[in-house]
């Protein structure tokens, strides 16, 4: 390493580059899924899921209900996920 590469700004630039590379690696491992979580009354939850499947067809976006649970007040909390392909 030369003396020029040891300046604080060079070290900061090198560390920032390494940090960006690690963030890119993590996003690739996590996948490119787009997720959105909703908490809605049962009938609205059904409508919202249908809306997502109509807007983001499973064939193009691999849309799915990733998880869901029934809450005590007849509300449904669910997470929809899809790929951003063709956005």
C-alpha positions in Angstrom: 0.0 0.0 0.0 1.5 3.4 -1.0 1.4 6.5 1.2 -1.4 7.9 -1.0 -3.7 5.0 -0.2 -3.3 5.7 3.5 -5.0 9.0 3.7 -8.2 9.1 5.8 -10.3 9.9 2.7 -8.9 6.9 0.8 -9.5 4.6 3.8 -13.1 5.9 4.1 -13.7 5.4 0.4 -12.4 1.8 0.6 -14.5 1.0 3.6 -17.6 2.5 2.0 -17.0 0.4 -1.1 -16.7 -2.7 1.0 -19.9 -1.8 2.9 -21.8 -1.4 -0.4 -20.5 -4.7 -1.7 -21.6 -6.5 1.5 -25.1 -4.9 1.3 -25.4 -6.0 -2.3 -24.4 -9.6 -1.3 -27.0 -9.5 1.5 -29.8 -8.3 -0.8 -28.9 -11.1 -3.3 -29.1 -13.7 -0.5 -32.4 -12.2 0.7 -33.8 -12.3 -2.8 -35.5 -9.6 -4.7 -38.9 -10.1 -3.2 -41.2 -7.2 -2.7 -43.3 -7.6 0.4 -46.2 -5.7 1.9 -48.0 -6.6 5.1 -51.7 -5.7 5.7 -54.0 -5.9 8.7 -57.6 -5.7 7.5 -61.1 -7.0 8.3 -61.6 -10.5 6.8 -63.6 -9.4 3.7 -61.3 -6.5 2.9 -58.3 -8.9 3.3 -59.8 -11.2 0.7 -60.4 -8.2 -1.6 -56.8 -7.0 -1.2 -55.3 -10.4 -1.9 -57.5 -10.7 -5.1 -56.4 -7.2 -6.1 -52.7 -8.2 -5.8 -53.2 -11.4 -7.8 -55.0 -9.4 -10.5 -52.4 -6.7 -10.6 -49.4 -8.9 -10.2 -50.2 -12.2 -11.9 -48.6 -15.3 -10.4 -47.1 -16.3 -13.8 -45.1 -13.1 -14.2 -44.5 -12.1 -10.5 -44.7 -15.3 -8.6 -47.2 -13.5 -6.3 -48.2 -15.4 -3.1 -49.5 -14.9 0.4 -46.3 -15.5 2.3 -47.9 -15.7 5.7 -51.1 -14.9 7.5 -52.8 -15.0 10.9 -56.2 -14.4 12.3 -56.4 -11.7 15.0 -58.9 -11.8 17.8 -61.1 -9.0 16.4 -61.9 -10.9 13.1 -59.1 -9.1 11.3 -56.4 -10.8 9.2 -52.8 -9.9 9.2 -51.1 -11.1 6.1 -48.0 -10.6 4.0 -48.1 -10.6 0.2 -44.9 -11.1 -1.7 -44.0 -10.8 -5.3 -41.0 -10.5 -7.6 -40.4 -7.1 -9.2 -40.1 -8.6 -12.6 -41.8 -6.6 -15.4 -42.3 -3.5 -13.1 
